[in-house]
C-alpha cells in the first residue's frame, strides 16, 4: 500500500516519501503528513524476537513505501551500527519501580541520534532515486541536541552542506562544545542572540524566502531540513516505541495486547507525536504523558484547548525543552481537525498573527490520548536526587522532568498500566546540573572536572562524546543576530 505525503496547510502537493524527505518543509509552509497510517503488518507476539534493526524495518517500510527493501535495509544497517555503544541500540531498563527507555547510546549521547543517524542515508538515497543534481543544504535550528546529532550525521556526506543555528547562552556548555568543535568540511555553526523559538522562526523564514531560494537554485543548491519537521526524522522515531513494547514482552513485564503508557519529555512535540503515530498504527498504548518544564505552554494547551506562546520564556536546566512554539504540534492539530488543511491553516495563521489560537470543543476531544504534566526546576532537581539516592541510577534533567511527570500521572490517574519513561539524554551532557541536583552544589567551574566527579559519584564511565571534545579546537565561533540569519546562510554558500 503506497503512502503519499501532503501538507498540513493543503497547498504543498502530493509527494512520495523520498520527495518529502528532500523538501523537508512544504512550499506552503506546512508540514508533510502521511495520507494514511497503515496498520502494523506483524503480530505483537513477534516483537519480542525482533532486534532493533528488524523492528525499524518492519515499521519504516510501512510509511516509506517508495524505498525498496534493499534501499531501506541498507539505510538501517548503516545507521544502527557500531556508532552506538550498545548492540541493543535502545535498552529498556527498570530502576526501582520505574522503566526507562535509554535513547542516548548514540554518537552524540542524546535521543536525536536515533533519527539523525539514519536521516543522511534516507536523504542521499532519496537524492539518487529522484535524480537530483543539486547540492542539498541542510538548514537546522537546534535547542541543543539536534544540532550536534545533525552535524555528526551529515559531516562530510557527499552532496550536502549543513548549517546549524543555536541560541547563544541557551544550551549547556557540553552541547555547545559538541557543535562548535565539529570538523566536517561541509559544516557551519552559528550562535544566535536569541532563544530557540527565534532560531526556529528564522530558519522557517529562510525556507519561505523565494528570492533566496531562487538565487541558491541558480548556484546549484536546494534546501532541506534535519529538524523534526522533516518526515524523515519523524518516521524513524516511531520504531523505538514499538521496540520498547517488544522489550517489555521479552522481559515478561507485559503480555501481548496489554496497554502501556509512554512518558515523554516534550519541547518541539516530534518525539511524542511519533508515539501517537505508533498508537494509531496499532501499538497498544493507553496514555501519552506530555512532560513539560517551566515553559509549560503544552501543559496549558492540553488543559484548556488554547495554545498561547505569549508568556515569559524561561531558561531552565532542561534547555532542549525551552520552547514556546512546538512546531510538530501542527501535525496533531491537522489530525484532530479531521485532516482539514483549511482549519489548520486558519489556526496557524492565528498563531503567527496573535501568538495564540483556540481549538474547537470537537477538536479538544481528539486530545484524549494525551495527559499534560509539568515540573518546576526544584521538582526536576529533586527527582534526580531522589532517584539516585534510592536506586543509584543517574538521569539527566530532561529525563527527570519525565520521571517526575510519571509519578504525578500515576498518583492523579490511578491508572495501573505500566509507564515507560523516555530517557532522552545522557546525564553527562548536563553534568553541571545533574551533579548539583545530587550534591547540592557544583564541584568546579570546569564542566569536564564536574564530569569526572560525576563519574566517580555514579561509578559509570564518561562517554566518548564528552571525552572527544575535552581538548578539541573550537572551529565555529560566529555569532549573529536573528535578523542576520538569512545573510549568514547566503554568505556560507554564495
C-alpha positions in Angstrom: 0.0 0.0 0.0 1.6 3.3 -1.2 1.7 6.1 1.3 1.6 9.7 -0.1 2.6 12.8 1.8 0.6 16.1 1.7 1.0 19.4 3.5 -0.9 20.2 6.7 -1.8 23.5 5.0 -3.2 22.0 1.8 -1.1 23.5 -0.9 2.1 21.6 -0.8 1.3 19.0 -3.5 1.3 15.2 -3.1 4.7 13.7 -2.7 6.3 10.3 -2.3 8.2 9.7 0.9 11.6 10.3 -0.7 10.4 13.6 -2.2 9.0 14.8 1.1 12.3 14.0 2.9 14.3 16.0 0.3 12.0 19.0 0.6 11.7 18.9 4.5 9.2 21.7 4.7 6.2 22.1 2.3 6.2 25.0 -0.1 3.1 26.4 1.6 4.9 26.5 5.0 3.1 23.4 6.3 4.5 20.1 7.4 4.2 16.8 5.5 1.9 14.2 6.9 1.1 10.7 5.6 -2.3 10.3 3.8 -2.9 7.2 5.8 -1.3 5.4 8.8 -1.1 1.7 7.8 -1.7 -0.9 10.5 1.3 -2.9 11.6 1.8 -6.0 9.4 3.2 -8.1 12.2 1.7 -9.7 15.3 2.6 -8.2 18.7 4.0 -11.6 19.8 6.6 -11.4 17.1 8.1 -8.2 18.6 9.8 -10.0 21.4 12.0 -11.9 19.0 12.9 -8.8 16.8 16.1 -6.8 17.3 16.2 -3.1 16.8 17.1 -3.2 13.1 14.3 -5.7 12.4 11.8 -3.6 14.3 12.9 -0.5 12.5 12.4 -2.1 9.1 9.0 -3.5 10.0 7.8 -0.1 11.0 9.5 2.2 8.5 8.7 0.0 5.4 5.0 0.7 6.0 5.5 4.5 5.7 8.5 5.0 3.4 6.8 3.0 0.6 8.8 4.2 -2.4 12.1 2.9 -0.9 12.9 -0.6 -2.0 13.6 -3.3 0.7 17.2 -3.2 -0.3 17.5 0.6 0.0 15.7 0.8 3.3 17.6 -2.1 4.9 20.9 -0.6 3.7 20.0 2.7 5.4 19.0 0.9 8.6 22.2 -1.2 8.7 24.4 1.8 8.1 22.7 3.9 10.7 22.4 1.5 13.7 25.9 0.1 13.8 29.0 0.4 16.0 28.5 4.2 16.4 26.1 3.1 19.2 27.8 1.9 22.4 25.3 -1.0 22.9 24.2 -3.6 20.4 20.6 -3.2 21.8 20.6 0.4 20.4 17.8 1.4 22.8 18.0 -0.6 26.0 15.0 -0.7 28.3 16.0 -0.7 32.0 14.0 -1.0 35.2 15.2 1.0 38.2 13.1 0.7 41.3 9.5 0.8 40.1 10.2 2.8 37.0 11.0 1.8 33.4 13.4 3.9 31.3 13.9 3.6 27.5 17.5 4.8 27.1 17.8 6.6 23.8 21.2 8.2 24.5 23.7 5.4 23.4 24.5 7.0 20.0 27.3 9.2 18.9 26.1 12.4 20.5 24.5 10.8 23.6 21.0 12.2 23.0 17.8 10.7 21.5 18.2 12.8 18.4 20.8 10.2 17.3 18.0 7.6 16.9 16.6 9.5 13.8 19.6 11.6 12.8 21.8 8.5 12.4 19.6 7.3 9.6 18.3 10.6 8.0 21.6 11.2 6.0 21.2 7.8 4.4 17.5 8.3 3.7 18.3 11.6 2.2 21.2 10.6 0.0 19.2 7.6 -1.2 16.3 9.9 -2.0 18.6 12.2 -4.0 19.8 9.3 -6.1 16.2 8.0 -6.5 14.9 11.3 -7.7 18.0 12.1 -9.8 18.7 15.4 -8.0 21.8 17.0 -9.4 22.0 19.9 -6.9 23.8 20.1 -3.6 21.4 19.7 -0.7 21.8 22.3 2.1 20.6 21.1 5.5 19.3 24.1 7.4 18.6 23.4 11.0 17.7 25.3 14.2 18.5 23.5 17.5 17.7 23.8 21.1 20.8 21.8 21.9 20.7 18.2 20.7 19.5 18.2 17.1 22.4 20.5 16.1 25.2 18.1 17.1 23.4 15.0 16.0 22.7 16.5 12.6 26.3 17.7 12.3 27.6 14.3 13.2 25.2 12.6 10.7 25.9 14.9 7.7 29.6 15.7 8.4 31.5 15.2 5.1 28.5 13.5 3.4 29.0 14.0 -0.3 26.5 16.3 -2.0 25.4 18.1 1.2 26.2 21.2 3.2 24.8 21.7 6.7 24.2 25.0 8.6 23.1 24.9 12.2 21.8 27.8 14.3 21.6 27.6 18.1 20.6 30.1 20.9 23.9 31.5 22.2 23.7 31.1 26.0 20.7 28.9 25.7 22.3 25.4 25.6 24.6 23.6 28.0 28.4 24.0 27.7 28.8 20.4 26.6 26.1 20.9 24.0 27.8 24.0 22.7 31.2 22.4 22.6 29.9 19.4 20.7 28.7 21.8 18.0 31.5 24.4 17.7 34.2 21.7 17.6 32.7 19.9 14.6 35.4 19.3 12.0 33.3 18.4 8.9 34.3 20.5 5.9 30.7 20.9 4.9 29.6 22.2 8.3 28.7 25.7 9.5 27.5 26.6 13.0 26.2 30.0 14.2 25.2 31.1 17.6 22.2 33.4 17.6 21.5 36.2 20.1 18.0 35.0 20.9 16.2 31.9 22.1 15.3 28.6 20.2 12.0 30.0 19.0 13.9 32.9 17.4 16.2 30.4 15.7 13.4 28.2 14.5 11.3 31.1 13.2 14.4 32.4 11.4 15.0 29.1 9.7 11.3 28.8 8.6 11.5 32.3 7.2 14.6 31.3 5.2 12.8 28.2 3.9 10.0 30.5 2.7 12.3 33.1 1.2 11.6 32.7 -2.5 14.2 35.2 -3.7 16.9 33.4 -1.7 15.8 30.0 -2.9 15.9 31.2 -6.5 19.4 32.7 -6.1 20.7 29.5 -4.5 18.9 27.3 -7.0 20.8 29.1 -9.7 24.1 28.4 -7.8 23.2 24.6 -7.6 21.7 24.4 -4.1 18.4 23.2 -2.7 17.2 23.4 0.9 16.2 20.6 3.2 16.0 20.3 6.9 17.2 17.9 9.7 14.7 19.3 12.2 11.9 17.2 13.4 9.7 19.0 10.9 11.3 16.6 8.3 9.2 13.5 8.0 12.5 11.6 7.6 13.1 12.4 11.3 9.7 11.5 12.5 9.2 8.1 10.9 12.3 6.5 12.4 11.2 7.7 15.9 8.1 5.5 15.7 10.3 2.5 15.7 11.7 2.8 19.2 8.3 2.9 20.8 7.5 -0.4 19.0 10.8 -1.8 20.1 10.2 -0.7 23.7 6.9 -2.7 23.7 8.8 -5.7 22.3 11.4 -5.3 25.1 8.7 -5.4 27.7 7.2 -8.5 26.2 10.6 -10.2 26.0 11.3 -9.5 29.7 7.9 -10.7 30.7 6.8 -7.3 32.0 3.9 -7.2 29.6 1.6 -9.7 27.9 0.8 -9.1 24.2 -2.1 -6.7 23.8 -1.7 -5.2 27.3 -1.7 -1.4 27.2 1.4 0.6 28.2 1.8 4.4 28.7 4.7 6.5 27.5 6.0 9.5 29.4 7.9 11.8 27.0 9.9 15.0 27.9 8.5 17.3 25.3 9.6 20.5 23.6 9.1 20.6 19.8 6.5 17.8 20.0 8.1 15.5 17.5 9.1 12.7 19.9 5.7 12.3 21.5 4.0 12.7 18.1 5.9 9.6 17.0 4.3 7.7 19.9 0.9 9.0 18.8 1.5 7.6 15.3 2.7 4.3 16.8 -0.6 4.1 18.7 -2.7 4.9 15.6 -0.8 2.1 13.7 -1.8 -0.5 16.3 0.6 -0.4 19.3 -1.4 -1.0 22.5 -0.8 2.4 24.1 -3.1 4.0 26.7 -2.0 7.5 27.6 0.8 9.7 26.2 2.0 11.8 29.1 3.4 15.0 27.8 6.1 16.2 30.3 7.0 19.9 30.2 9.4 22.1 32.2 8.6 25.6 33.3 8.0 26.6 29.7 4.6 24.8 30.1 2.7 26.1 27.1 1.8 22.5 26.1 0.5 21.7 29.6 -1.8 24.7 29.4 -2.9 23.6 25.9 -3.9 20.2 27.0 -5.8 21.6 30.0 -7.6 24.4 28.2 -7.5 23.9 24.4 -5.8 27.2 24.0 -2.2 27.4 22.7 -0.7 30.7 23.8 3.0 31.5 23.4 2.6 35.0 24.8 4.4 34.3 28.1 7.8 34.6 29.7 10.5 32.5 28.1 12.3 30.7 30.9 15.9 29.4 30.6 15.9 26.1 32.5 18.3 23.2 33.3 16.5 21.2 30.6 17.3 23.5 27.7 16.2 21.2 24.9 12.7 21.7 26.1 12.9 25.5 26.4 10.5 26.0 23.6 7.3 28.0 23.3 6.4 27.2 19.6 6.1 23.5 19.3 6.3 23.0 15.6 5.2 19.4 15.4 2.0 20.2 17.2 0.8 21.4 13.9 0.6 17.8 12.7 -1.6 16.8 15.6 -3.8 19.9 15.1 -4.3 18.9 11.5 -5.3 15.3 12.5 -7.7 16.3 15.3 -9.3 18.8 12.9 -10.3 15.8 10.7 -7.3 16.2 8.4 -8.7 19.6 7.4 -5.9 21.8 6.0 -8.2 24.9 5.9 -8.9 24.7 9.6 -5.3 24.0 10.4 -4.1 26.9 8.3 -6.5 29.2 10.0 -5.2 28.3 13.4 -1.5 28.5 12.3 -2.2 32.0 10.9 -3.7 33.0 14.2 -0.6 31.7 16.0 1.7 33.8 13.7 -0.5 36.8 13.9 -1.6 36.8 17.6 0.7 34.3 19.2 -2.2 32.1 20.2 -5.1 30.0 18.9 -8.0 28.1 20.5 -9.3 24.8 19.1 -12.9 23.8 19.0 -14.6 21.6 21.6 -14.9 18.8 19.0 -11.1 19.0 18.3 -10.4 19.1 22.1 -12.0 15.6 22.3 -9.2 14.5 19.9 -6.6 15.2 22.7 -7.9 12.4 24.9 -4.8 10.3 24.1 -2.6 12.9 26.0 -2.1 13.9 29.6 -0.1 17.0 30.4 2.2 17.4 33.4 4.9 20.0 34.1 7.9 20.1 36.5 9.5 23.2 38.1 13.2 23.4 38.4 13.0 22.4 42.1 11.0 19.4 41.3 13.3 18.4 38.4 16.4 18.6 40.7 14.6 16.7 43.5 13.7 13.9 41.1 17.3 13.4 40.0 18.5 13.4 43.7 15.7 11.1 45.0 16.1 8.5 42.2 19.9 8.4 42.6 19.7 8.1 46.3 17.1 5.4 46.1 18.4 3.3 43.2 21.9 4.6 42.3 20.6 5.4 38.8 21.6 8.7 37.4 19.3 10.6 34.9 19.7 13.9 33.1 17.4 16.9 33.6 15.1 16.2 30.7 14.5 12.6 31.7 14.0 13.9 35.3 11.1 16.1 34.1 9.5 12.9 32.6 10.3 10.8 35.7 8.5 13.4 37.9 5.6 13.5 35.5 5.3 9.7 35.6 4.8 9.9 39.4 2.3 12.7 39.1 0.3 10.8 36.5 0.3 7.6 38.5 -0.9 9.4 41.6 -3.5 11.6 39.9 -5.0 9.0 37.5 -5.0 5.8 39.5 -4.1 4.1 36.2 -2.4 0.7 36.9 -0.8 0.4 33.5 2.9 0.3 33.2 4.6 3.6 32.3 7.7 3.8 30.1 9.8 6.9 30.6 11.6 8.1 27.5 15.2 8.9 28.6 16.4 11.4 26.1 20.0 12.3 27.1 23.0 11.1 29.0 23.4 12.8 32.4 27.0 13.6 31.2 25.5 16.0 28.7 24.2 18.1 31.6 26.8 17.2 34.1 26.7 20.5 36.0 23.0 20.4 36.6 23.0 16.7 37.5 25.9 17.0 39.9 24.3 20.0 41.6 21.0 18.2 41.9 22.6 15.2 43.7 25.2 17.1 45.8 23.6 20.5 46.3 26.5 22.4 44.7 28.9 22.1 41.8 32.5 20.9 42.5 34.2 23.1 39.9 33.7 25.8 37.3 35.1 23.4 34.7 32.4 21.2 33.2 34.9 18.5 32.4 36.1 18.3 36.0 32.4 18.0 37.0 32.0 15.1 34.6 35.0 13.4 36.3 33.3 13.9 39.7 30.0 12.6 38.3 31.8 9.5 37.1 33.3 8.9 40.5 30.0 9.5 42.2 27.9 7.2 40.0 30.6 4.6 39.2 29.9 5.0 35.5 32.3 5.7 32.6 32.4 9.1 30.9 31.0 8.7 27.3 33.4 9.1 24.3 31.2 12.0 23.1 32.4 14.0 26.2 36.0 12.8 26.1 36.4 13.8 22.5 35.6 17.4 23.0 37.6 17.9 26.2 40.6 19.4 24.4 39.1 19.9 20.9 39.8 23.1 19.0 36.9 25.5 18.5 36.2 25.8 14.8 32.9 27.7 14.7 32.9 30.9 16.6 30.5 33.1 14.7 27.5 34.7 16.5 24.8 36.6 14.7 21.6 38.5 15.4 18.2 36.9 14.4 18.0 39.5 11.6 21.3 38.3 10.2 20.5 34.6 9.8 19.5 35.0 6.2 22.7 36.6 5.2 24.7 34.1 7.3 23.2 31.3 5.1 23.8 33.3 1.9 27.3 34.1 2.9 28.1 30.5 3.7 27.1 29.3 0.2 27.5 32.1 -2.3 
